[in-house]
Amino acid sequence: MEYKVGDVVQGKVTGITNYGIFLTFSDGYSGLIHISEISDKFVQNISEYVSLNEILSAKVIECDDINHKLRLSIKRIRKPSNHVIKEVGEGFGLLEAALPEWIRAKQIEMGINIDE
């Protein structure tokens, strides 16, 4: 099989370590799903997500055809959200400028009056 970045593939879980999940494929390729590519949430125990010999779907994020190795991701299979991020201004300057106002609004909301 020819693998391309973005393909969703199914492989058999042949190893679980503290840093990731190893998959093997029938054509001799193997792949690693690094712990950071399992979930958007903090993953403490990978064994809570998969079991040995389980068939697992993952997205190809890198392909090494010479060594028959794949870098894979579970979390990238999900469809992207509809949120649009629009860049306005440069860097964190706008956040820094707005922060005092946000803090003051929160203080008022909490009934804290620092003007007294």
C-alpha positions in Angstrom: 0.0 0.0 0.0 1.2 3.5 -0.7 0.7 5.9 2.3 0.1 9.6 2.0 0.0 12.3 4.7 -3.7 12.8 5.5 -4.7 9.2 4.9 -6.7 7.5 7.6 -5.4 3.9 8.1 -6.2 1.0 10.3 -3.5 -1.0 12.1 -3.1 -3.5 14.9 -1.9 -2.3 18.3 1.3 -4.2 19.0 2.8 -2.1 21.7 1.8 0.4 24.4 4.5 2.5 26.1 4.5 5.5 28.4 5.1 7.7 25.3 2.9 6.2 22.7 1.1 3.4 20.8 2.8 1.2 18.2 0.7 -0.1 15.3 1.6 -2.7 12.7 0.1 -3.1 9.2 -0.2 -6.1 7.0 2.2 -4.7 4.4 5.2 -4.5 6.8 4.8 -0.9 7.8 4.7 0.1 11.4 3.6 3.3 13.0 3.8 5.3 16.2 1.0 7.4 17.7 2.9 9.7 20.1 1.1 10.4 23.4 0.6 14.0 22.3 -1.3 12.8 19.2 -3.9 10.6 21.2 -6.2 13.3 22.5 -6.6 17.1 22.9 -6.9 16.4 26.6 -4.1 15.4 29.0 -3.3 11.7 28.6 -1.9 10.2 31.8 -2.4 6.5 31.1 -2.4 5.4 27.5 -3.8 2.0 28.4 -7.1 3.7 29.2 -7.4 4.5 25.5 -6.3 1.3 23.8 -5.6 -2.4 24.3 -3.0 -4.7 22.8 -4.2 -6.4 19.5 -7.0 -3.8 19.1 -7.6 -2.5 15.5 -7.2 1.2 15.6 -7.8 4.0 13.1 -5.3 6.8 12.8 -4.3 9.6 10.4 -0.9 9.6 8.7 1.0 12.8 9.7 4.4 11.7 8.3 5.5 8.8 6.1 9.0 7.3 5.8 8.8 5.0 2.8 12.5 4.0 3.1 12.2 2.6 6.6 8.5 1.7 6.3 7.6 3.9 9.3 4.5 6.1 9.9 3.9 8.9 12.3 0.2 8.8 13.2 -2.4 10.7 15.0 -5.8 9.8 16.6 -6.8 13.3 17.6 -6.3 14.7 14.0 -9.0 12.3 12.6 -11.8 14.5 14.1 -13.2 17.2 11.8 -11.9 20.7 12.5 -14.2 23.0 14.4 -16.1 25.7 12.6 -14.3 28.4 14.7 -12.6 31.0 12.6 -9.5 32.6 14.1 -9.0 36.1 12.7 -5.7 37.8 13.3 -6.1 41.4 14.5 -3.0 43.3 15.4 0.4 42.0 16.3 1.5 39.5 19.0 0.1 39.8 22.5 -0.1 43.6 22.5 -3.9 43.7 22.2 -4.3 41.2 25.0 -1.9 43.1 27.2 -3.7 46.4 26.5 -7.1 44.9 27.3 -6.0 43.0 30.5 -6.5 45.8 33.0 -10.0 46.4 31.8 -10.9 42.7 32.0 -9.4 42.5 35.6 -11.4 45.6 36.6 -14.6 44.2 35.1 -14.1 40.9 37.0 -13.4 42.8 40.3 -16.7 44.7 39.9 -18.5 41.4 39.1 -17.1 39.9 42.3 -18.0 43.0 44.3 -14.4 44.0 45.0 -13.9 47.7 45.1 -10.2 48.7 45.0 -11.1 52.4 44.8 -12.0 52.6 48.5 
